């Protein structure tokens, strides 16, 4: 069964004052949803690793699937798998 892809405009139900959505970790995003990277936390080495994969501020990504605890996301035209642990370090909105 194909899931409908949710783009950023469909997520207004999460909007707070002045249309700003609160940040939440990538690990909470469902397959088919599109979000924007707000921040990456963790040690310098972890942040650098994630930045090299394309997880930079304002980057738009789509969660493709969750497989065996890993999240597969499409970011900047490339599919990347990240662990749930790393996904918790990526704040999105």
C-alpha positions in Angstrom: 0.0 0.0 0.0 1.4 3.4 -1.0 1.4 6.1 1.6 0.6 9.7 0.6 3.6 11.9 0.9 3.0 14.8 3.3 4.7 18.0 2.3 5.6 20.8 4.6 2.4 22.7 3.8 0.2 19.8 5.0 1.7 20.0 8.5 0.1 23.3 9.6 -1.8 21.5 12.3 1.5 21.5 14.3 1.9 25.3 13.9 2.2 27.4 16.9 2.2 31.2 17.3 2.8 33.0 14.1 2.8 29.8 12.1 6.0 28.4 13.7 6.0 24.6 14.3 7.8 23.3 17.4 11.0 21.3 16.7 10.9 17.6 17.1 13.5 14.8 16.5 13.7 13.1 13.1 13.1 9.8 14.9 9.4 10.9 15.5 8.7 11.6 11.8 6.6 9.0 9.9 7.3 7.5 6.5 6.1 9.7 3.7 6.4 13.0 5.7 8.6 15.8 4.5 10.4 18.0 7.1 13.1 20.6 7.3 16.3 20.2 9.4 16.4 22.8 12.2 19.4 21.8 14.1 21.8 18.9 14.7 23.0 18.2 18.2 25.7 15.9 19.7 29.5 15.8 19.9 31.5 17.7 17.2 32.3 14.4 15.5 28.7 13.4 15.3 27.5 16.8 14.0 30.3 16.8 11.4 29.4 13.3 10.3 25.7 14.3 9.9 26.5 17.5 8.1 28.7 15.6 5.6 25.6 13.4 4.9 23.6 16.6 4.1 21.8 17.2 7.4 22.4 20.9 7.5 20.1 23.7 8.7 17.1 24.3 6.4 17.7 21.1 4.3 14.5 19.5 3.3 14.2 15.7 3.7 11.6 13.0 3.3 11.4 9.9 5.4 11.2 7.0 3.0 10.9 4.1 5.5 11.9 2.7 8.8 13.7 -0.7 8.6 14.9 -2.6 11.6 15.3 0.5 13.7 17.0 2.5 11.0 15.4 5.4 9.2 15.8 5.7 5.5 15.5 9.3 4.4 15.9 11.1 1.0 17.9 14.3 1.4 19.4 16.4 -1.4 18.4 13.7 -3.9 20.1 10.8 -2.1 18.7 8.1 0.1 20.6 7.7 3.4 20.0 5.3 6.3 20.6 6.6 9.8 20.1 4.8 13.1 17.4 5.9 15.5 20.1 7.1 17.9 21.4 9.5 15.2 17.9 10.4 14.1 17.2 11.7 17.7 20.1 14.1 17.2 18.5 15.7 14.2 15.8 18.3 15.1 13.2 19.1 12.5 10.1 21.1 11.9 
